[in-house]
């Protein structure tokens, strides 16, 4: 099987950030679950080499929760907390 190894930590963080915004991730536990899901997906698609330091990569990405949270900004946090079913004026 060919392993592409084309994804770096920055690209994975960008993907995670986008997915987290779409899914309304608002805590570190859910962020860590998302990290697991994304890495598993890329492993199954052979976009990551299982022989690489995946534990280190997972730890580094999980620890980037604070970076995501600080870059998400108040507007995103407000949007995450907002109920889409509530009528707006």
WOGI-V233477 format. One record per pair of residues at least 24 apart in sequence whose C-alpha atoms are under 10 Angstrom apart, sorted by the first residue. I is the first residue (numbers start at 0). J is the second residue. Records with the same first field share a line. If there is no record, write none. Layout:
I=J / J
This chain:
0=45
1=45 / 46 / 47 / 48
2=42 / 44 / 45 / 46 / 47 / 48 / 49 / 50
3=44 / 45 / 46 / 47 / 48
4=41 / 42 / 45 / 46 / 47 / 48 / 49 / 51
5=45 / 46 / 47 / 48
6=41 / 46 / 47 / 48
7=47 / 56
8=56 / 57 / 59 / 60
9=60
11=37 / 38 / 41 / 56 / 60
12=59 / 60 / 61 / 63 / 64 / 66 / 67
13=67
15=60 / 63 / 64 / 67
16=63 / 64 / 66 / 67 / 68 / 70 / 71
17=67 / 71
19=67 / 68 / 71 / 79
20=67 / 71 / 75 / 76 / 78 / 79
21=79
22=79
23=75 / 76 / 78 / 79 / 80 / 81
24=68 / 76 / 79 / 80
25=64 / 67 / 68 / 71 / 75 / 76 / 79 / 80
26=64 / 65 / 68
27=61 / 62 / 63 / 64 / 65 / 67 / 68
28=61 / 64
29=61 / 64
30=60 / 61 / 62 / 63 / 64 / 67 / 68
31=57 / 58 / 60 / 61 / 62 / 63 / 64
32=61
33=60 / 61
34=58 / 59 / 60 / 61 / 64
35=60 / 61
